[in-house]
Amino acid sequence: MLKKRAQAAIEYLLVGTMVSFIIIPTLYIFYAYSHTSNEEIRQSQLNKVGADIVSVAEQVYYLGEPSKVTIDATMPEGIVGIEVWKNQELVFFLNDGSEVSFMSKVNITTNQHCYGTRCQGNFTKRFHSPGLKSIIIEAKNGHVFIREAGDNQTDQPDIEKKAVYCDGDEDSYFSMHGLEFCPPGVLSSPEPGSDCDDANPLVNPGADEECDGVDNNCDGQVDEGFTNETCSYVCKKNNYKWVGNGEPLNCCGNDLGEANPYQATEQNCFDGNDNDCNGLTDCEDPSCEGKICDEVTQGICEAGICKPTVEDCMTPEDDDGDGYINCEDSDCNIGDPCCPADPNEPCEEGMVCTETTYGVLCMQSPYSP
């Protein structure tokens, strides 16, 4: 009796196992077929909607304003967004991350030039929600406008621009200037960075400031920490002349005793200034050789010394080297001021250096007030 029961149990177990082997694959096949069928249906619906919209849009566009056509279309599930790219590409975004696009021969959003990839042309969530839709396609000036019946839009709204910030120069700093997209292989961030020049890896907040007329460390300042004498860019920015003669003569015109504007060679050899910023002043500068260095005595620079060519009647020296001093020299005329000296000192042609109510002057001898 026990034998028969055990045998029956084994038979039931074998039958159950065989049924499971049959049912489970069948269920899997049914599920897979059903899922594939649903995907095919969705794809078929999507293809029809996209193709119908583009086809009617082209017809309406060529008919011109005020042409308008309403089509019925079943919008499938799984659509998360619809946009128009480059004015002529209708793009459906699906919930699995894929995109399906339909190309048009005409502008299906605006008649404006498209800058970048994603241009004007965006659709509301209501437009792409699943179900039967009545879609109005009408001709506008230079483009076709697409909307759902009952939608009060008069034109497609602009796509919300979401900028990205790239690290184009690979210096580990993202740009502070946003772009629509980064080139392939370039790291990006949704938030603004601090790199003020993403095309130059030597310019970023971690760089040292250099004398080059550039904001190297992106702090909004250029060549900070440098002076007129240590940086040609600072010198020129302040409207001085960079001559590079070594500190403190690198920058010419910014210091006392330096000409502004700068003189390539010393021209004013009697002003006490180092006009060409070479460290030499007036007659000390070889470029002054033979030039006037004293307007009173008409002095000429010779071998680094200002040598007068006429007598200065106010000095006790023989200024012009002709052997005569003060009123003795024919360069001094009657009534010229002269150096206080012995009132009886003989002067040229009977003149003497004489004390008068107007000071010591060269006067005829004898002098009577």
The 8 nearest C-alpha neighbors of each residue, nearest first, counted from 0:
[[1, 3, 2, 4, 5, 6, 7, 8],
 [2, 0, 4, 3, 5, 6, 7, 8],
 [1, 3, 5, 0, 4, 6, 7, 8],
 [2, 4, 6, 0, 1, 5, 7, 8],
 [5, 3, 7, 1, 6, 2, 8, 0],
 [6, 4, 8, 2, 7, 3, 1, 9],
 [5, 7, 3, 9, 4, 8, 2, 10],
 [6, 8, 10, 4, 9, 5, 3, 11],
 [9, 7, 11, 5, 10, 6, 12, 4],
 [8, 10, 12, 6, 7, 11, 13, 5],
 [9, 11, 7, 13, 8, 12, 14, 6],
 [12, 10, 14, 8, 9, 13, 15, 7],
 [13, 11, 9, 15, 10, 14, 16, 8],
 [12, 14, 16, 10, 15, 11, 17, 9],
 [13, 15, 11, 17, 12, 16, 18, 10],
 [16, 14, 18, 12, 17, 13, 11, 19],
 [15, 17, 19, 13, 18, 14, 12, 20],
 [16, 18, 20, 14, 19, 15, 13, 21],
 [17, 19, 15, 21, 16, 20, 22, 14],
 [20, 18, 16, 22, 21, 17, 23, 15],
 [21, 19, 17, 18, 22, 23, 16, 24],
 [20, 22, 18, 19, 23, 24, 25, 17],
 [21, 23, 25, 19, 24, 20, 18, 26],
 [24, 22, 26, 25, 19, 21, 20, 27],
 [25, 23, 27, 26, 22, 28, 21, 20],
 [24, 26, 22, 28, 23, 27, 29, 21],
 [25, 27, 29, 23, 24, 28, 30, 22],
 [28, 26, 24, 30, 29, 25, 31, 23],
 [29, 27, 25, 31, 26, 30, 32, 24],
 [28, 30, 26, 32, 27, 31, 33, 25],
 [31, 29, 33, 27, 32, 28, 34, 26],
 [32, 30, 34, 28, 33, 29, 35, 27],
 [31, 33, 35, 29, 30, 34, 36, 28],
 [32, 34, 30, 36, 31, 35, 29, 37],
 [35, 33, 37, 31, 36, 32, 30, 38],
 [36, 34, 32, 38, 37, 33, 31, 39],
 [35, 37, 33, 39, 34, 38, 32, 40],
 [38, 36, 40, 34, 39, 35, 41, 33],
 [39, 37, 41, 35, 40, 36, 42, 34],
 [38, 40, 36, 42, 37, 41, 43, 35],
 [39, 41, 37, 43, 38, 42, 36, 44],
 [42, 40, 38, 44, 43, 39, 75, 45],
 [43, 41, 39, 45, 40, 44, 38, 46],
 [42, 44, 40, 46, 41, 45, 39, 47],
 [45, 43, 41, 47, 42, 46, 40, 75],
 [44, 46, 42, 48, 47, 43, 41, 49],
 [47, 45, 43, 49, 44, 48, 50, 42],
 [46, 48, 44, 50, 45, 49, 51, 43],
 [49, 47, 45, 51, 46, 50, 72, 52],
 [50, 48, 52, 46, 51, 47, 45, 101],
 [49, 51, 47, 53, 52, 48, 46, 54],
 [52, 50, 54, 48, 49, 53, 47, 55],
 [53, 51, 49, 55, 50, 54, 56, 48],
 [54, 52, 56, 50, 51, 55, 103, 57],
 [53, 55, 51, 57, 56, 52, 50, 58],
 [54, 56, 58, 57, 52, 53, 51, 59],
 [57, 55, 53, 59, 54, 58, 52, 60],
 [56, 58, 60, 54, 55, 59, 105, 53],
 [59, 57, 55, 56, 60, 61, 62, 54],
 [58, 60, 62, 56, 61, 57, 138, 66],
 [61, 59, 57, 63, 138, 62, 58, 143],
 [60, 62, 63, 59, 58, 57, 138, 56],
 [63, 61, 59, 60, 66, 58, 64, 138],
 [64, 62, 60, 61, 138, 66, 65, 59],
 [65, 63, 66, 138, 139, 62, 140, 137],
 [64, 66, 138, 63, 67, 137, 139, 62],
 [67, 65, 64, 138, 137, 63, 59, 62],
 [66, 68, 137, 136, 138, 65, 59, 69],
 [69, 67, 136, 135, 137, 70, 66, 59],
 [68, 70, 135, 134, 136, 133, 67, 71],
 [69, 71, 134, 133, 72, 68, 135, 136],
 [72, 70, 133, 132, 134, 69, 131, 73],
 [71, 73, 132, 131, 48, 74, 70, 133],
 [74, 72, 131, 130, 132, 75, 44, 71],
 [73, 75, 129, 130, 131, 72, 127, 76],
 [76, 74, 129, 41, 44, 73, 45, 130],
 [77, 75, 129, 78, 74, 41, 128, 130],
 [76, 78, 94, 93, 79, 75, 129, 95],
 [79, 77, 93, 76, 80, 92, 94, 127],
 [80, 78, 93, 92, 94, 77, 81, 127],
 [79, 81, 92, 78, 91, 127, 82, 124],
 [82, 80, 91, 90, 122, 92, 121, 83],
 [83, 81, 121, 90, 120, 89, 122, 84],
 [82, 84, 89, 120, 88, 86, 90, 87],
 [85, 83, 117, 88, 86, 118, 116, 87],
 [84, 86, 87, 116, 113, 118, 117, 88],
 [87, 85, 106, 84, 108, 83, 107, 88],
 [86, 88, 103, 106, 85, 107, 102, 105],
 [87, 89, 102, 84, 83, 101, 103, 90],
 [88, 90, 83, 101, 100, 82, 102, 87],
 [91, 89, 100, 82, 81, 99, 83, 88],
 [90, 92, 81, 99, 98, 80, 100, 93],
 [93, 91, 98, 80, 79, 78, 81, 97],
 [94, 92, 78, 97, 95, 77, 79, 96],
 [93, 95, 77, 96, 79, 78, 92, 97],
 [94, 96, 93, 97, 77, 92, 98, 78],
 [97, 95, 94, 93, 98, 92, 79, 78],
 [98, 96, 93, 95, 92, 99, 94, 91],
 [97, 99, 92, 91, 93, 100, 90, 96],
 [98, 100, 91, 90, 92, 97, 101, 93],
 [99, 101, 90, 89, 91, 88, 98, 102],
 [102, 100, 89, 88, 49, 90, 103, 50],
 [103, 101, 88, 87, 89, 100, 104, 53],
 [102, 104, 87, 105, 53, 88, 101, 57],
 [103, 105, 87, 57, 102, 106, 53, 107],
 [106, 104, 103, 107, 57, 87, 142, 60],
 [107, 105, 142, 87, 86, 108, 109, 143],
 [106, 108, 143, 142, 87, 86, 105, 144],
 [107, 109, 120, 106, 86, 143, 144, 142],
 [110, 108, 142, 111, 106, 107, 86, 119],
 [109, 111, 141, 142, 106, 112, 108, 140],
 [112, 110, 109, 113, 86, 119, 141, 108],
 [111, 113, 114, 110, 109, 86, 85, 118],
 [112, 114, 85, 118, 115, 111, 86, 116],
 [115, 113, 112, 116, 118, 117, 85, 111],
 [114, 116, 117, 113, 118, 179, 85, 180],
 [117, 115, 85, 84, 118, 114, 113, 179],
 [118, 116, 84, 85, 115, 83, 119, 158],
 [119, 117, 84, 113, 85, 116, 120, 86],
 [118, 120, 157, 158, 108, 121, 156, 109],
 [121, 119, 155, 83, 108, 157, 82, 156],
 [120, 122, 82, 158, 155, 156, 157, 81],
 [123, 121, 81, 126, 82, 124, 155, 120],
 [122, 124, 126, 125, 121, 127, 80, 81],
 [125, 123, 126, 127, 128, 122, 80, 79],
 [124, 126, 128, 123, 127, 122, 147, 129],
 [125, 127, 123, 124, 128, 147, 122, 146],
 [128, 126, 124, 125, 129, 78, 74, 80],
 [127, 129, 125, 126, 124, 130, 74, 78],
 [130, 128, 74, 76, 75, 127, 131, 73],
 [131, 129, 74, 73, 132, 128, 75, 76],
 [130, 132, 73, 72, 74, 71, 133, 129],
 [133, 131, 72, 71, 134, 73, 130, 74],
 [132, 134, 71, 148, 70, 147, 69, 72],
 [133, 135, 147, 70, 69, 148, 146, 132],
 [136, 134, 69, 146, 147, 68, 145, 148],
 [135, 137, 145, 68, 67, 144, 69, 56],
 [138, 136, 67, 144, 143, 66, 68, 59],
 [137, 139, 143, 64, 60, 63, 66, 59],
 [140, 138, 142, 143, 64, 141, 144, 137],
 [139, 141, 142, 138, 110, 64, 143, 63],
 [140, 142, 110, 139, 109, 106, 143, 138],
 [141, 143, 106, 109, 139, 110, 107, 140],
 [144, 142, 107, 138, 139, 137, 108, 60],
 [143, 145, 137, 136, 108, 154, 138, 107],
 [144, 146, 136, 135, 143, 137, 134, 147],
 [147, 145, 135, 134, 148, 150, 136, 144],
 [146, 148, 134, 150, 135, 133, 126, 149],
 [149, 147, 150, 133, 134, 135, 146, 132],
 [148, 150, 147, 151, 146, 133, 152, 135],
 [151, 149, 148, 147, 152, 146, 153, 126],
 [152, 150, 149, 153, 148, 146, 147, 154],
 [153, 151, 154, 150, 155, 146, 156, 149],
 [152, 154, 151, 155, 144, 146, 150, 156],
 [155, 153, 152, 144, 156, 145, 108, 146],
 [154, 156, 120, 121, 157, 108, 122, 144],
 [157, 155, 121, 120, 154, 158, 119, 122],
 [156, 158, 119, 120, 121, 159, 155, 118],
 [159, 157, 121, 119, 160, 120, 156, 118],
 [158, 160, 157, 161, 121, 156, 119, 162],
 [159, 161, 158, 162, 179, 157, 117, 118],
 [162, 160, 159, 163, 179, 189, 178, 177],
 [161, 163, 177, 179, 178, 160, 164, 189],
 [164, 162, 189, 177, 178, 188, 180, 179],
 [163, 165, 177, 188, 187, 174, 191, 173],
 [166, 164, 187, 173, 167, 174, 181, 186],
 [167, 165, 173, 169, 186, 168, 172, 174],
 [166, 168, 165, 169, 197, 185, 198, 186],
 [167, 169, 200, 198, 197, 170, 166, 199],
 [170, 168, 166, 171, 167, 200, 172, 185],
 [169, 171, 200, 172, 168, 166, 203, 201],
 [172, 170, 169, 166, 173, 168, 200, 203],
 [173, 171, 170, 194, 166, 192, 174, 193],
 [174, 172, 192, 166, 165, 194, 164, 193],
 [173, 175, 194, 192, 176, 164, 197, 165],
 [174, 176, 192, 191, 193, 194, 195, 177],
 [177, 175, 174, 164, 178, 191, 195, 192],
 [178, 176, 164, 162, 163, 175, 191, 179],
 [179, 177, 162, 180, 163, 164, 176, 181],
 [178, 180, 162, 163, 161, 177, 181, 160],
 [179, 181, 178, 163, 182, 162, 164, 165],
 [182, 180, 165, 185, 183, 187, 178, 179],
 [181, 183, 185, 184, 180, 167, 165, 186],
 [184, 182, 185, 181, 186, 180, 167, 187],
 [183, 185, 182, 186, 181, 187, 167, 166],
 [184, 186, 183, 182, 167, 181, 166, 187],
 [187, 185, 166, 165, 184, 188, 167, 181],
 [188, 186, 165, 164, 166, 163, 185, 181],
 [187, 189, 164, 190, 163, 165, 173, 186],
 [190, 188, 163, 164, 191, 187, 162, 161],
 [189, 191, 188, 192, 164, 163, 162, 175],
 [192, 190, 175, 164, 174, 189, 176, 193],
 [191, 193, 173, 175, 174, 194, 190, 172],
 [192, 194, 175, 174, 195, 173, 172, 204],
 [195, 193, 174, 203, 175, 196, 172, 173],
 [194, 196, 217, 175, 193, 174, 197, 203],
 [197, 195, 198, 194, 199, 202, 174, 203],
 [196, 198, 174, 168, 199, 167, 194, 195],
 [197, 199, 168, 196, 167, 200, 202, 166],
 [198, 200, 201, 197, 202, 196, 168, 203],
 [201, 199, 168, 170, 202, 198, 169, 197],
 [202, 200, 199, 203, 206, 215, 170, 216],
 [201, 203, 215, 200, 199, 216, 196, 206],
 [202, 204, 194, 216, 205, 206, 217, 215],
 [205, 203, 216, 217, 206, 194, 193, 218],
 [204, 206, 203, 216, 207, 202, 217, 215],
 [205, 207, 216, 203, 204, 215, 202, 208],
 [208, 206, 216, 209, 215, 205, 204, 202],
 [209, 207, 215, 216, 222, 206, 210, 214],
 [208, 210, 211, 222, 207, 215, 213, 212],
 [209, 211, 222, 230, 212, 232, 208, 225],
 [210, 212, 213, 209, 232, 222, 230, 231],
 [211, 213, 232, 221, 222, 210, 214, 233],
 [214, 212, 211, 215, 221, 222, 209, 210],
 [213, 215, 221, 217, 216, 220, 219, 222],
 [214, 216, 202, 208, 213, 217, 206, 203],
 [215, 217, 204, 206, 203, 218, 214, 208],
 [218, 216, 204, 214, 219, 195, 215, 203],
 [219, 217, 220, 216, 214, 204, 215, 221],
 [218, 220, 217, 214, 221, 216, 195, 215],
 [221, 219, 218, 214, 223, 222, 217, 213],
 [220, 222, 214, 213, 223, 212, 219, 215],
 [223, 221, 210, 225, 209, 212, 208, 224],
 [222, 224, 225, 221, 220, 208, 226, 209],
 [223, 225, 222, 226, 208, 209, 210, 221],
 [224, 226, 223, 230, 229, 222, 210, 227],
 [227, 225, 229, 228, 230, 233, 224, 234],
 [226, 228, 234, 233, 229, 230, 250, 231],
 [227, 229, 250, 249, 226, 230, 246, 247],
 [230, 228, 226, 227, 225, 231, 249, 246],
 [231, 229, 233, 232, 210, 227, 225, 226],
 [230, 232, 234, 233, 241, 235, 227, 229],
 [233, 231, 235, 230, 234, 212, 236, 211],
 [232, 234, 236, 227, 230, 231, 235, 226],
 [235, 233, 227, 231, 237, 239, 232, 236],
 [236, 234, 238, 239, 232, 237, 233, 231],
 [235, 237, 233, 238, 234, 232, 239, 231],
 [236, 238, 235, 234, 239, 233, 227, 232],
 [239, 237, 235, 236, 234, 240, 233, 252],
 [238, 240, 235, 234, 237, 252, 251, 250],
 [239, 241, 251, 250, 235, 242, 261, 234],
 [240, 242, 250, 231, 243, 249, 251, 234],
 [243, 241, 249, 244, 250, 240, 251, 248],
 [242, 244, 249, 245, 241, 250, 248, 246],
 [245, 243, 249, 248, 242, 277, 246, 276],
 [246, 244, 249, 248, 243, 247, 228, 242],
 [247, 245, 248, 249, 228, 244, 229, 243],
 [246, 248, 249, 245, 228, 250, 244, 254],
 [247, 249, 246, 244, 245, 250, 276, 251],
 [250, 248, 243, 244, 245, 228, 242, 246],
 [249, 251, 241, 228, 248, 240, 227, 234],
 [252, 250, 240, 276, 253, 239, 241, 257],
 [251, 253, 259, 257, 258, 239, 254, 261],
 [252, 254, 251, 239, 250, 257, 255, 259],
 [255, 253, 257, 252, 256, 251, 250, 258],
 [256, 254, 257, 253, 252, 272, 258, 273],
 [255, 257, 272, 273, 254, 258, 271, 274],
 [258, 256, 252, 273, 274, 272, 255, 254],
 [259, 257, 274, 252, 261, 260, 272, 273],
 [260, 258, 252, 261, 257, 251, 239, 253],
 [259, 261, 258, 262, 252, 239, 240, 251],
 [260, 262, 259, 258, 275, 274, 251, 240],
 [263, 261, 275, 264, 274, 265, 260, 266],
 [262, 264, 275, 261, 265, 274, 266, 276],
 [265, 263, 262, 275, 266, 286, 274, 287],
 [264, 266, 274, 275, 286, 267, 262, 287],
 [265, 267, 268, 264, 262, 287, 274, 286],
 [268, 266, 269, 270, 265, 281, 274, 292],
 [267, 269, 281, 292, 266, 287, 270, 282],
 [268, 270, 292, 267, 271, 281, 293, 291],
 [271, 269, 272, 267, 268, 281, 292, 273],
 [270, 272, 269, 281, 280, 273, 256, 268],
 [273, 271, 256, 274, 257, 270, 280, 258],
 [272, 274, 280, 257, 276, 275, 256, 279],
 [273, 275, 258, 257, 272, 262, 265, 276],
 [274, 276, 262, 263, 264, 265, 277, 273],
 [277, 275, 273, 248, 278, 274, 251, 257],
 [276, 278, 279, 275, 244, 248, 273, 274],
 [277, 279, 276, 273, 280, 248, 275, 284],
 [280, 278, 284, 283, 277, 273, 281, 276],
 [279, 281, 273, 283, 284, 272, 271, 282],
 [280, 282, 268, 283, 284, 269, 271, 287],
 [283, 281, 303, 284, 300, 287, 304, 268],
 [284, 282, 303, 280, 279, 281, 285, 304],
 [283, 285, 279, 282, 286, 287, 281, 280],
 [286, 284, 287, 288, 283, 282, 303, 302],
 [285, 287, 284, 288, 265, 264, 266, 282],
 [288, 286, 285, 290, 282, 284, 268, 289],
 [287, 289, 300, 285, 286, 290, 301, 282],
 [290, 288, 300, 299, 287, 301, 291, 286],
 [289, 291, 287, 299, 288, 300, 292, 268],
 [292, 290, 299, 298, 293, 297, 300, 268],
 [291, 293, 269, 268, 298, 299, 305, 300],
 [294, 292, 298, 297, 295, 296, 269, 291],
 [293, 295, 297, 296, 292, 298, 291, 269],
 [296, 294, 293, 297, 311, 298, 309, 307],
 [295, 297, 309, 307, 298, 293, 294, 308],
 [298, 296, 294, 293, 295, 308, 307, 291],
 [307, 297, 299, 293, 306, 296, 292, 308],
 [300, 298, 291, 306, 290, 292, 305, 289],
 [301, 299, 305, 288, 289, 282, 304, 290],
 [300, 302, 304, 303, 288, 289, 299, 305],
 [303, 301, 304, 300, 288, 282, 285, 283],
 [302, 304, 283, 282, 301, 300, 305, 284],
 [305, 303, 301, 300, 302, 282, 306, 283],
 [304, 306, 300, 299, 298, 292, 301, 282],
 [307, 305, 298, 299, 304, 300, 308, 301],
 [298, 308, 306, 296, 319, 309, 297, 318],
 [307, 309, 319, 298, 297, 296, 306, 310],
 [310, 308, 296, 319, 307, 330, 297, 311],
 [311, 309, 318, 319, 330, 312, 296, 328],
 [310, 312, 313, 314, 296, 318, 309, 325],
 [311, 313, 325, 337, 314, 310, 331, 338],
 [312, 314, 338, 337, 311, 336, 325, 315],
 [315, 313, 316, 338, 312, 311, 325, 337],
 [314, 316, 338, 324, 325, 313, 317, 312],
 [317, 315, 318, 314, 324, 325, 311, 323],
 [316, 318, 324, 320, 323, 319, 322, 310],
 [319, 317, 310, 316, 320, 307, 311, 309],
 [318, 320, 308, 309, 307, 310, 321, 317],
 [321, 319, 317, 318, 322, 323, 308, 307],
 [320, 322, 323, 319, 317, 318, 328, 324],
 [323, 321, 320, 317, 324, 319, 328, 318],
 [324, 322, 328, 327, 321, 317, 325, 320],
 [323, 325, 317, 327, 328, 316, 326, 315],
 [324, 326, 312, 327, 328, 337, 315, 338],
 [327, 325, 346, 328, 331, 361, 347, 352],
 [326, 328, 346, 347, 323, 324, 325, 329],
 [327, 329, 323, 330, 326, 324, 331, 325],
 [328, 330, 331, 347, 327, 332, 326, 323],
 [329, 331, 328, 310, 309, 332, 326, 312],
 [332, 330, 329, 326, 328, 312, 335, 325],
 [333, 331, 335, 334, 330, 329, 361, 326],
 [334, 332, 361, 362, 335, 331, 363, 360],
 [333, 335, 361, 360, 332, 362, 336, 331],
 [336, 334, 332, 333, 360, 361, 331, 337],
 [337, 335, 360, 359, 334, 313, 312, 361],
 [338, 336, 313, 312, 360, 359, 325, 335],
 [337, 339, 313, 314, 340, 315, 312, 325],
 [340, 338, 359, 337, 341, 352, 313, 354],
 [341, 339, 342, 338, 352, 344, 315, 353],
 [340, 342, 344, 343, 339, 352, 353, 351],
 [343, 341, 353, 344, 352, 340, 354, 351],
 [344, 342, 341, 345, 351, 352, 353, 340],
 [343, 345, 341, 342, 351, 352, 346, 340],
 [346, 344, 351, 343, 350, 349, 327, 347],
 [347, 345, 327, 350, 351, 326, 349, 348],
 [346, 348, 327, 350, 349, 328, 326, 329],
 [349, 347, 350, 346, 327, 363, 329, 345],
 [348, 350, 364, 347, 346, 363, 351, 345],
 [351, 349, 363, 346, 362, 364, 347, 348],
 [350, 352, 346, 345, 362, 361, 353, 344],
 [351, 353, 361, 360, 342, 326, 359, 362],
 [352, 354, 342, 359, 360, 351, 361, 362],
 [353, 355, 359, 358, 360, 342, 352, 356],
 [356, 354, 358, 357, 359, 353, 360, 368],
 [357, 355, 358, 354, 359, 368, 360, 353],
 [358, 356, 355, 359, 360, 354, 336, 334],
 [357, 359, 355, 356, 354, 360, 336, 353],
 [360, 358, 354, 353, 355, 337, 339, 336],
 [361, 359, 336, 337, 353, 352, 334, 335],
 [360, 362, 352, 333, 334, 351, 326, 335],
 [363, 361, 350, 351, 333, 360, 353, 334],
 [362, 364, 350, 366, 365, 349, 351, 361],
 [365, 363, 366, 350, 349, 351, 362, 367],
 [364, 366, 363, 367, 350, 349, 351, 362],
 [367, 365, 364, 363, 362, 368, 353, 351],
 [366, 368, 365, 364, 363, 362, 355, 353],
 [367, 366, 355, 356, 354, 365, 362, 353]]
